[in-house]
């Protein structure tokens, strides 16, 4: 069990000296959105020695990224396949270091932008969490502004990136365009949601995003894990819409469940100071319509996922689906619903206090901002106007 302690100062103060690079302390840097290309550029999966950069053009062309440690000296180049969707993996980088880059197709290039490799263990950093962007890019942009103003080093999105995953244009207009200023310098990771799964295969979700590819999962890039600084991040597809069952049924232990158990118990998870899990469906909600009957996947989250996470010392489980902010305590396991990323909000009049595990609820567009330090993880929940909904701390 991890104790929760009220916090009364914004955790972003940590970032004044966070993530020092080889050339000295790095502070978060953001730029106005670069609109050179149809989509992006955007940063994908990033570690201490590598990153991924992607963008999309309306006509086919070459794929090249020039990069270096100074804006006036791009002394390296990385090349990817020609096409309209351009994705490049850059390796051999220094940990906790800022690089300047320009993404180019043909003779058309972005202006100078930057990315930072992941911090070394022991270095404080922050991340932001939100979900259910769906159909309101203007609100989505304001939610992302919370991450920018807080100085988040990465973003975690808990599903429903769009309203209809079968519509490719929605990924551009509702997910990527709204977050250009953040995504062109910072990685975003996402869990797949039921709206993204309106396309059974999650084709565009998987095509655009550059997430860790684990061959042990039934479908790559929708369930994955990674280490960033002092934290272990575990993302799982709990929609069941692809018929990938994430919980045991009697004596049957499906492949996705076995993978989830292995990752939760892994050496990487045990070695991390902090452990967090992310998926789309929550364990429950006080804001479901009257008469809602709990079934899969919510009951499986409560009955199987949360106990496994608690047993393995995870500090929080984040979900979306419900368009509000809710915090729960399931026997010492912190569960947070953060579905205020842009979709229409739940009606507060329909919310009640029926779940004894519930601690707070607020039906507003918002983001959860988490600062990881040596002594505590500091959580700050803000609405799009900057109002602090609540703050608390969790011990390592």
C-alpha positions in Angstrom: 0.0 0.0 0.0 1.3 3.5 -0.9 0.2 6.3 1.4 -1.5 9.4 0.0 -0.4 12.7 1.5 -2.1 16.1 0.6 0.2 18.4 -1.3 -0.1 22.2 -1.3 2.6 23.4 -3.8 2.6 22.8 -7.5 5.1 20.0 -8.3 6.4 21.8 -11.4 8.9 23.6 -9.0 10.9 20.3 -9.3 11.5 21.1 -13.0 13.7 24.1 -12.3 16.7 21.7 -12.0 15.2 18.5 -13.5 16.8 16.5 -16.3 20.3 17.8 -16.4 22.0 16.8 -19.6 25.7 16.4 -20.4 25.9 20.1 -21.2 24.2 21.2 -17.9 20.6 21.3 -16.6 17.8 20.9 -19.1 14.6 22.8 -18.7 11.5 22.0 -20.8 11.4 23.9 -24.1 8.4 24.3 -26.3 7.9 26.1 -29.6 4.9 27.3 -31.6 3.4 24.5 -33.7 5.4 23.7 -36.8 2.8 23.2 -39.6 5.2 22.4 -42.4 3.7 18.9 -42.9 0.2 17.5 -43.1 0.7 15.7 -39.8 3.5 16.3 -37.3 6.3 16.1 -36.8 5.8 14.2 -33.6 8.1 12.3 -31.2 7.5 8.6 -30.6 8.9 6.1 -28.2 12.0 7.6 -26.6 14.7 6.1 -24.3 18.1 7.1 -22.9 19.9 6.4 -26.2 17.2 6.5 -28.9 14.0 8.2 -30.2 11.5 8.0 -33.0 10.3 10.9 -35.1 7.3 10.7 -37.5 5.3 13.0 -39.9 2.9 12.7 -42.8 2.9 14.4 -46.2 0.1 14.5 -48.8 2.4 13.3 -51.6 5.0 10.6 -51.4 8.6 11.6 -50.8 11.9 10.9 -49.0 12.3 10.6 -45.3 15.3 12.2 -43.5 16.0 13.8 -40.1 19.0 16.0 -39.6 20.0 16.3 -36.0 22.8 17.4 -33.7 23.5 19.0 -30.3 23.5 22.6 -31.7 21.0 24.3 -33.9 23.7 25.5 -36.3 25.3 22.1 -36.6 23.2 19.1 -37.7 26.1 16.7 -38.0 24.0 13.5 -38.2 21.3 12.3 -40.5 18.8 9.4 -40.1 16.9 8.0 -43.1 13.6 6.1 -43.3 11.5 4.6 -46.1 10.0 6.8 -48.8 6.3 7.3 -48.7 3.6 9.6 -47.3 3.9 8.4 -43.7 7.5 9.1 -42.6 9.0 7.4 -39.5 12.6 7.4 -38.4 14.4 5.7 -35.5 17.5 7.5 -34.3 20.0 5.5 -32.2 23.3 6.0 -30.6 22.2 9.1 -28.6 23.5 10.3 -25.2 21.2 9.9 -22.2 19.5 12.9 -20.7 20.6 15.1 -23.6 18.9 17.7 -25.8 19.2 17.4 -29.6 18.1 19.8 -32.3 16.5 18.4 -35.4 14.8 19.2 -38.7 12.5 16.7 -40.4 12.7 16.8 -44.2 10.9 15.3 -47.2 12.6 16.2 -50.4 13.7 19.8 -50.1 10.9 20.7 -47.6 12.1 20.8 -44.0 10.7 21.9 -40.6 12.3 24.7 -38.8 14.7 23.9 -35.9 13.0 21.8 -33.2 14.4 19.8 -30.3 13.9 16.5 -28.6 15.4 15.2 -25.3 16.5 11.7 -24.6 15.1 10.1 -21.4 16.6 11.0 -18.1 18.8 8.7 -16.1 17.4 7.0 -13.1 17.5 9.3 -10.1 16.6 12.4 -12.1 13.2 14.0 -11.2 10.8 14.5 -14.1 7.1 15.0 -14.7 4.5 13.5 -17.0 0.9 14.3 -17.8 -2.1 12.0 -18.2 -5.4 12.6 -20.0 -7.8 10.7 -22.2 -10.9 10.7 -24.4 -9.9 13.5 -26.8 -12.6 12.3 -29.2 -14.4 15.1 -31.1 -13.3 18.5 -29.7 -9.8 19.5 -30.8 -10.1 23.0 -29.3 -10.6 21.5 -25.8 -7.9 18.9 -26.5 -5.5 21.7 -27.3 -6.3 23.4 -24.0 -5.8 20.2 -22.1 -2.4 19.8 -23.7 -1.6 23.3 -22.7 -1.7 22.1 -19.1 1.1 19.7 -19.9 3.1 22.4 -21.6 2.7 24.9 -18.9 3.6 22.3 -16.3 6.7 21.3 -18.2 5.8 17.6 -18.7 8.5 15.4 -20.3 6.0 13.0 -21.8 2.3 12.5 -22.2 0.1 9.5 -21.5 -3.3 9.2 -23.2 -5.8 6.7 -21.8 -7.7 5.9 -25.0 -10.3 7.3 -27.3 -7.9 9.4 -29.2 -10.7 10.0 -31.8 -14.4 9.4 -32.0 -14.2 6.8 -34.8 -11.0 4.9 -35.4 -12.1 4.0 -38.9 -11.7 7.6 -40.0 -8.1 8.5 -40.7 -8.7 12.2 -40.9 -9.8 12.3 -37.3 -6.3 11.3 -36.2 -4.9 14.3 -38.0 -7.5 16.9 -37.0 -8.5 15.7 -33.5 -5.4 14.1 -32.1 -2.2 15.2 -33.8 -3.1 18.8 -34.9 -4.4 19.7 -31.4 -1.1 18.6 -29.8 1.5 19.8 -32.3 3.2 22.2 -29.9 3.8 19.4 -27.4 4.2 16.4 -29.7 6.9 18.0 -31.9 9.3 18.0 -28.9 7.9 15.4 -26.4 6.7 11.8 -26.7 3.1 10.8 -26.2 2.1 7.3 -25.5 -1.5 6.0 -25.6 -3.7 3.1 -24.6 -6.3 2.1 -27.2 -10.0 2.9 -26.5 -13.3 1.5 -27.6 -13.8 4.4 -30.1 -10.3 3.8 -31.6 -11.4 0.1 -31.8 -14.4 0.9 -34.1 -11.7 -0.2 -36.5 -11.4 -3.8 -35.3 -7.6 -3.9 -36.1 -6.9 -0.4 -34.8 -5.1 0.2 -38.1 -4.6 3.9 -37.9 -3.9 3.9 -34.2 -1.0 1.4 -34.8 0.1 3.0 -38.1 0.6 6.5 -36.8 2.0 5.8 -33.4 5.5 4.6 -32.7 5.3 2.5 -29.5 7.3 -0.4 -28.1 6.7 -3.6 -30.1 6.6 -6.6 -27.9 6.2 -9.9 -29.9 4.7 -11.6 -26.8 1.4 -9.7 -27.1 -1.5 -10.7 -29.4 -1.3 -7.3 -31.1 1.8 -5.1 -31.0 1.7 -1.4 -30.1 -1.6 -1.6 -28.2 -0.1 -3.4 -25.2 3.4 -2.6 -24.2 5.8 -1.5 -21.5 8.8 0.8 -21.2 11.1 2.4 -18.6 11.6 6.2 -18.5 13.9 7.5 -15.8 12.8 6.2 -12.5 9.4 4.9 -13.7 8.1 1.7 -15.3 5.0 2.3 -17.5 2.7 -0.6 -18.4 0.0 0.0 -21.1 -2.7 -2.7 -21.7 -5.5 -3.1 -24.2 -8.5 -3.8 -22.0 -11.2 -3.1 -24.6 -11.8 -6.8 -25.4 -13.0 -5.4 -28.8 -10.2 -7.3 -30.6 -11.2 -10.5 -28.7 -7.9 -10.3 -26.8 -9.0 -11.3 -23.3 -6.9 -9.6 -20.6 -8.2 -11.6 -17.6 -8.3 -15.3 -16.7 -11.5 -17.3 -17.2 -11.6 -20.3 -15.0 -8.5 -22.3 -15.6 -7.8 -20.6 -18.9 -5.1 -17.9 -18.8 -5.2 -16.0 -22.1 -1.9 -14.8 -23.7 -2.6 -11.2 -22.9 -3.2 -11.9 -19.3 0.0 -14.0 -19.1 1.9 -11.2 -20.7 0.4 -8.7 -18.2 1.4 -10.8 -15.3 4.9 -11.3 -16.6 5.4 -7.5 -17.2 3.9 -6.6 -13.8 6.4 -9.0 -12.1 9.3 -8.2 -14.4 12.8 -7.2 -13.3 12.3 -3.8 -15.0 9.2 -3.2 -12.9 10.8 -4.3 -9.7 13.9 -2.1 -10.3 11.9 1.1 -10.9 11.3 3.5 -8.1 7.7 4.1 -9.5 5.3 1.8 -11.4 2.2 3.0 -13.3 -0.4 1.2 -15.4 -2.6 2.6 -18.1 -5.7 1.3 -20.0 -9.0 2.7 -21.3 -11.7 1.1 -19.0 -11.8 2.0 -15.3 -12.8 -0.3 -12.5 -16.1 1.6 -12.0 -17.6 5.0 -11.9 -20.1 7.0 -9.9 -21.2 8.8 -13.1 -22.6 5.9 -15.1 -26.3 6.3 -16.1 -28.9 5.0 -13.8 -29.3 1.2 -14.2 -25.8 0.6 -15.6 -24.9 -3.0 -15.1 -21.2 -3.7 -14.4 -19.7 -6.4 -16.7 -16.6 -6.8 -18.7 -14.3 -5.1 -18.9 -14.9 -3.0 -15.8 -15.4 -5.9 -13.4 -12.3 -7.6 -14.7 -10.3 -4.5 -14.0 -11.5 -4.5 -10.4 -11.3 -8.2 -9.9 -8.0 -9.1 -11.7 -6.0 -6.1 -12.8 -6.0 -4.0 -9.7 -5.2 -6.9 -7.3 -2.2 -7.9 -9.5 -1.0 -4.3 -9.6 -1.3 -3.9 -5.9 0.5 -7.2 -5.3 3.4 -5.9 -7.4 3.7 -2.5 -5.8 2.2 -0.3 -8.6 1.6 3.2 -7.5 -1.4 4.0 -9.7 -3.8 2.7 -12.4 -5.0 5.4 -14.9 -8.0 4.9 -17.1 -10.5 7.0 -19.1 -13.8 6.1 -20.8 -15.9 8.2 -18.4 -15.6 11.9 -19.3 -14.8 13.2 -15.8 -12.1 13.1 -13.1 -12.6 10.4 -10.5 -10.2 9.0 -7.9 -10.7 5.7 -6.1 -9.0 3.7 -3.4 -9.4 -0.1 -3.9 -7.9 -1.4 -0.7 -4.8 0.7 -1.0 -4.6 0.6 -4.8 -4.9 4.1 -6.3 -7.2 4.2 -9.4 -7.7 7.4 -11.4 -10.2 8.1 -14.2 -9.0 11.0 -16.3 -11.4 11.1 -19.3 -11.5 14.9 -19.6 -9.4 15.3 -22.8 -12.1 16.8 -25.1 -15.1 14.5 -25.4 -18.5 15.7 -24.1 -18.6 15.6 -20.3 -20.7 13.4 -18.1 -23.7 15.1 -16.5 -22.9 15.9 -12.9 -26.5 15.4 -12.0 -26.2 11.7 -12.8 -23.2 11.2 -10.5 -23.8 9.8 -7.1 -21.8 8.3 -4.2 -22.7 4.7 -4.8 -19.2 3.3 -4.9 -17.5 3.1 -1.4 -14.1 3.2 -3.1 -14.7 6.7 -4.6 -12.9 9.6 -3.1 -13.6 12.5 -5.4 -15.3 13.3 -8.7 -15.4 16.4 -10.9 -16.9 16.4 -14.4 -14.6 19.0 -16.1 -12.0 18.9 -18.9 -8.7 18.4 -17.2 -5.3 16.8 -17.0 -3.4 14.9 -14.3 0.2 16.1 -13.8 2.6 13.9 -12.0 6.0 15.0 -10.7 8.4 12.2 -9.7 11.0 13.0 -7.1 13.2 11.0 -4.8 10.7 11.1 -1.9 7.3 11.2 -3.5 5.2 11.2 -6.6 3.2 14.5 -6.5 -0.1 14.5 -8.3 -1.8 17.8 -9.4 -5.1 17.7 -11.2 -6.0 20.8 -13.1 -8.9 21.8 -15.3 -8.3 23.7 -18.5 -8.6 27.0 -16.8 -5.8 26.2 -14.4 -8.0 25.6 -11.4 -6.4 22.9 -9.1 -9.0 20.2 -8.5 -6.9 18.4 -6.0 -3.3 17.7 -5.1 -1.8 14.7 -3.2 1.4 12.7 -2.9 2.2 9.0 -3.1 5.3 7.6 -1.4 7.7 5.5 -3.5 
